[in-house]
Each structure stands twice: as C-alpha cells, then as structure tokens.
C-alpha cells in the first residue's frame, strides 16, 4: 500500500512537471540559436577586422533555415574556391530562421567591422515564440524578444 501511495505521488508530480520541462527545453533551443547567431556575427566582424578582408554572411530563411559566413575576397556574395569558409550553420530541429530584413538576405562586414547592410534575423520555435538578432549601422549586435 505504501509503495502505491509513493508511486501515485511520483506520477502526479511528473504529470505537473514534464510539460514545463518540455517548454523550457524549446525556449532554451530558441535562445541558443539566437545567441549562436549573435556570436557568429561577432566572429565575422572580428575576422574582417583582424584579417583585413571583407566577410560575407548569407542567410537562408524558410525550410532550410541556415546561414554561412566566409571571407569574400572579391565581394561577389558567393563563396568561390579562394574564399575561406568560417561557418556553415543549420538551425536545430524545431527552430526555424523565419525571416530576415537584410536586403538580399546577406551582409558584409568590412575591414573596419562595419556592416554593408543592416537588418534583423528572426528565429521561431515550434510553439510560435520568436527572437530577433539585430545588426545596426555601426555593427552592434543585439538580441530582442519579438
């Protein structure tokens, strides 16, 4: 009888706590995706300054949900054979790169760390919550809740 009471208590506690844990996990995945992009954009900016080369960041919104960063030696927005790939990241399952406001879905960081195009990237999780990563005209990168 005591074992049944203990099992019942464990079942009740589990029924209450598991949905909260699942929601917490999705929220952390969303924040992780936004923080990773912010860190990668900072890496692109620093790499452009350090190597005195333009660094391109290309965003693929929608079903692919990815972005890539590379040293763009000739400034043509495409990764050529002589361009060094810095990152090629695909979003985790359940997280989508919903949209960008970057013109052409890309930006460059010049040798002074300034972006050629400013904008916002919006990540969304499976529950519809979203976070935005914003790059302003001086290259400052921040995360906003949408």
N, C-alpha and C positions, 0 to 999 in steps of 0.2 A: 504494500500500500504506500509506503514512504517513497519508494522508487517511482511509482506512478505520479505522485504529487510533484516530485522533483522534475520528472520528465515533462509534466504539464507546465510547470513554471518556465522551464527552458524553452518549450515550444511557444509560449506566449511572448516571452522576451524576444525570441528570434523573429516572430511574426511582426513585432513592432520595429525592431532594429534593422532588418535586412533591406526593406525599401529605402531607408535613409542611407544605408551604406552604398546602395546602387546609385542613388542620386549624387552622393558625394564623389563617387568614382567618375561619373560623367563630368561633373563640374571640374574635377582635377585634370581630366584629359583636355578639356577646353582651355583651362588656364595654362596647361603645359604647352599646347600648340601655340597659343599667343605668345607666351614667354620665349619659346624656342625661336619663333619668327623674329621677335624683337632682338634677341641675342644674335641671330644670324644677320640681321640688317646692321647691327652694330659691328659685327665682324666684317661685313662688306665695306662699311665706311672706314674702318681702321685699316683694312687691307689696301684700299685705294690710296690712303694717305701714306702708309708705310712703303708700298711698292711703287708709288708714283705712276699708277696705272688706273684707268677707269674700270670700275667693277659694275657689271650689269646684274640686275635681279629681275627675273621673269616669273610672273605669277600665272598659274593655270587654275582658274576658278571652275567650279562645277563638279562633274562626276570624277575628274582626275584628281583635283584638289592637291596640287603640288606647287613647288617653286624651286627654281635653280639659281645659283649665283656663280658667276665666272668672271675672270679677268678678260675684259673685252678690248683687246689691243687695237682693233680698227673701228670700234664704235658702231658696229652694224646690227647690234641687238641679237646676233646669232652666235652660237658657240662654234668657232672654227677650230681647225686642228691645232693651231698655235695658241689658243685661249685655254688657260688653266681653270678647270672646274674646281670651285671652292666647296659648294654644297649642292646636293640634289635631294630634296626632302619631299616625301609624300605624307599627307595627313594620316593620322591613325584612324582605325575603323570607328565609325560613329561621329567623326569630326569632319566637317567639310569646309573648304575655303569657299565661302558662299559668294563673295563678290569683292571687287576692288574698285577704287575710284581713280587709280593710276591710269593716265592716258595710255592706251595700248597695252595695259596690264604689265607695265615694266617701268623700271627706273634705273638710272646710273648714279653712282657716287663718283665724283671727280677726284682729282689728286688733293684737293683741299677738304674732302669729306662732305661736300655739298651735293644734295640730290639734284638730278636734272629735272625730275618730275616729282611733285609731292602728291600724297594721297593716303588712302586708308584701305586696309585689308580687313575683311570681316570673316571671322570663323564662327561656325554654328554647330551646336551639338545636336544629338538626335531628339532632344526634348524641345528644341527651338530657342534655347538660350544662346546669346551671341556675345562675342568680344571683338573689339576693333583694335588693330595696331595702326597707329598714325605716324606718318613721317612728315615733319613740317619743313619749311623752306630753308632752314639752317641745318637740317639733318638730325634734329632732335627726334627721338623715337619714344612713343609712349603707348600704353595700353589703356583703352577706355571701355567701360561697360556700356553696351548698347541698350 
